[in-house]
Amino acid sequence: MKRSRLLLLSLFSSLLVILVSLFQWDIVDMITEFLMLPVWLFVYAFFIIITVWTLIYLLKSRKWQPFVIQLITIGLWFFFPFDQVNLDLNFKVHHDKREEIAAKIENDVIKPNVSDSPSLIQLPKEYTQLSKGGGEIVLETKGKATSILFFTYRGMLDNFSGFVYDPNDHKPSKSDFDGDFKQIEKVHKNWYYVSSY
C-alpha cells in the first residue's frame, strides 16, 4: 500500500512541476506574479519533499520506480524547453486571429482607443486572449508602416515579451515599443518574437 501511495504522490508531484513549467506564464497572466510566488513555492517544495521520500524509500526497500519518476522530471525540468513549447503553441493557436486584427488595423477598422495613449489599442472582448495583460496591443509607427505588438508576457515597466507583426517584414529595432530588446527572433513571415528585460 505504501509503495502505491508513494508512486501516486511521485506521479502527482511530477505532473504538477511539468504543468506549472509549461503554463507558468499563462498562470501569471491570470493571478499576477505576486500570487504566483506561493504557487511556485508550494509546487517545488512538494516535489522536493516527495523526491527525498522516494530516495529514502529506494534505499530502504530497493523499489526504484517512484525515484526514477522524480529523476525523469528533474531531467525534463532542466533540459526540456517548456517556455519555447508554450510560445510555439501560443503563436500557432492565435496566429489567424492576430492576422485578422492586423488587417483590421491596416484598414482603419480598429484604431487606437485608449485616451491617454495614442499608440495603445484595447482589443474588443472577443479578441482579448490574443494579448496577455489585459488584451491591449501597442502600435509602433515608422513612416507609413505600423508594427503591432501582441504581448505574451506583460511585466512591469520595460519587462515584457510578445509577438510583433510588421507588414513589411522588417525586423524590429532594439528600442521599438519603448523596450530594450535582448531577444529578437523571426518566427514566421511578418512575425517576430521579442523580449525586453
Secondary structure, DSSP 8 states (H G I E B T S, - for coil): -HHHHHHHHHHHHHHHHHHHHHHHHHHHHHHHHHHHHHHHHHHHHHHHHHHHHHHHHHHHH---HHHHHHHHHHHHHHHS-HHHHHHHHHHHHHHHHHHHHHHHHHTTSS---BTTBTTEEE--GGGGGGSTTTSEEEEEEETTEEEEEEEEEE-STT-EEEEEE-TT-----TTGGG--EEEEEEEETTEEEEEE-
